[in-house]
Amino acid sequence: MMLLPPLAPTPGSRATFPPLHGSADALALAELARSARPLVIITETAQDAERLREEIAFFDPTLRVLLLPDWETLPYDSFSPHQDLISERLATLYQITHDAFDVAVVPITTALYRLPPAAYLAAYTFFLKQGDKLDANSMRRQLTLAGYSHVTQVVSPGEFSFRGGVIDLFPMGSPLPYRIDLFDDEIESIRSFDVDTQRSIYKVKEVRLLPAREFPTDDHARTTFRQRFREKFEGDPSKSRLYKDMSQGFIPAGIEYYLPLFFGSTATLADYLPAGTLVSLHQNVAKAISQFWRDTQSRYNLLRGDPDRPLLPPAELFLREDEFFGSLKPFARIETASAANSEGAAAAAPTQALPPVAVDRRADNPLAALSAFHGKYGGRVLLIAESMGRRETLLGLLNEYQVRPKTASASALAMRKHAEPYASGRHTFWSCSVALRLLLRA
C-alpha cells in the first residue's frame, strides 16, 4: 500500500503530505524511510514523538528508529534532567552524527534547544577494547574530565568505581554497566553486569564511552564559564551561589540552562544532521513553537529577578521560529498536516477516520457499533491486545455476542504479518490500536 505520492526530494525542496488519520501517518513515514533515509521527524508534541517511534518500528522492525528525548524540565528549572535522559540524548546525538540511524524522531520543543557543538561530543568520546593497554590513573583522570562520578558501587549511567584490578563503569548511552578486568596494565576482559545483583552477564569486545554531561566539567571549562558569567551578568558574581559552586568544582542543579557559558558558540539540531537528511515536519510545528516561546518568555519574566540565580535571555538558550526554519533550509523538507484540523480533509485524505465502535453497556447488544462497522467495511479488521490476558478478556466479550475473530501470535512481527494483507489492497487504513482502546473503554 502506498499512502504517499512519488517523491524525489532534493536539498532545499519542500513538499506536503496529504492529511492522514490515526496511525496511517506512522505507516506512511515508515514507507518513506525505506526509500529516503536518513529521515528526521520533527513532531508537534512529545506524545506524538513517542507514538511515532513505537509505531514506525512496528510497521517496519528493520528500521533503526531513534528518539531524541526532552530534558523533561521546564525552562529555567532549578533542577537537572534525570541521568537516564541525558544518557539517551547523548547516545542519540552520537548516532545521528555518525549516520547510524534510519529514522530520528524529535519533539519540536527539544529541537529548539541549543546544543553543545558536535566537536565536543567527538572530543570527549573514546573506546576501550579488550587487549588494549590501560593506565588506571590516566583512566581515572579521563573519566573525571568527562564528567563521570566516582562511587563505591555503580548503579546508574555516568558512574565508575576502581577496585584493585577491576573497573566498574556505566557509560552514558549504554543500557548496562561494564566490568573491566585488568591484567597488569592490559584489559584482559570486559563483561556487562547487573546493577542489582552485581553479577557478570556476558562478554563484549569493546565499550564506547560518551561524556557524562552535555557540557565539559574540566578546569578549562569552569574557567570559561566564570569568564562568560562575568561578561553576561552585572554585579558581584561572588554573591551568586551558582558562580561560587562552579568555582569550587561543584555542578549545581539546573546548570543545563547555562550551557552557552561553557562554549564559545552552541550548535543546533541541524548541525548534527548528515548531508542529505530528509526532514519531515509532523502536524502544526509552527503553532507549537509560538506556544513554547510564550510560555518560556513568561517564565523568564517571572524568575529573572533572583540575584542568586541570574537567567540567560531565552534567545541565547532556544531557537526563535525564524532561526529554526532557517537552519532547515539546506535539507529537503516534507510537511504533514493533521487530518482532524485540515479543511476538506475528509475529501482529500487517502485515509478515513475510524467511526465510533465503543462498547455500549446499556444497549441490548453492546457490540452493535463494532458489528455494524464490520458489516459495512469490506476489508479485514485487526484487534490488538496489550497482553495474553487482555486478549482472552476481549475474546470472551466478543464471543458472548457472536463475534468470533481468529487469534494470532502476540509477537509484534507476527502481528505485522497479519496486518499487511489487512492494510494492503485497501485505500483506507484503519487505526487498529485506536479501535482496541475504544472497545476496552467500557
GITAGI-V674942 format. One record per helix or strand. SS is the DSSP state (~ for helix, > for strand). FROM is the first residue (numbers start at 1). TO is the last residue. If there is no record, write none. Layout:
# GITAGI-V674942
ss = <SS | SS>
from = <FROM | FROM>
to = <TO | TO>
This chain:
# GITAGI-V674942
ss = <> | ~ | > | ~ | > | ~ | > | ~ | > | > | ~ | > | > | ~ | > | > | > | > | > | > | > | ~ | ~ | ~ | ~ | > | ~ | > | ~ | ~ | ~ | > | ~ | > | ~ | ~ | ~ | ~ | ~ | ~>
from = <14 | 24 | 39 | 46 | 65 | 83 | 103 | 108 | 113 | 115 | 118 | 126 | 133 | 136 | 149 | 159 | 166 | 177 | 186 | 200 | 206 | 219 | 237 | 241 | 255 | 267 | 269 | 278 | 285 | 307 | 314 | 318 | 321 | 332 | 339 | 345 | 368 | 388 | 412 | 432>
to = <20 | 35 | 43 | 59 | 68 | 97 | 107 | 111 | 113 | 115 | 123 | 129 | 133 | 145 | 150 | 163 | 170 | 183 | 193 | 204 | 209 | 232 | 239 | 247 | 262 | 267 | 272 | 282 | 303 | 309 | 317 | 318 | 327 | 338 | 341 | 348 | 376 | 400 | 423 | 440>
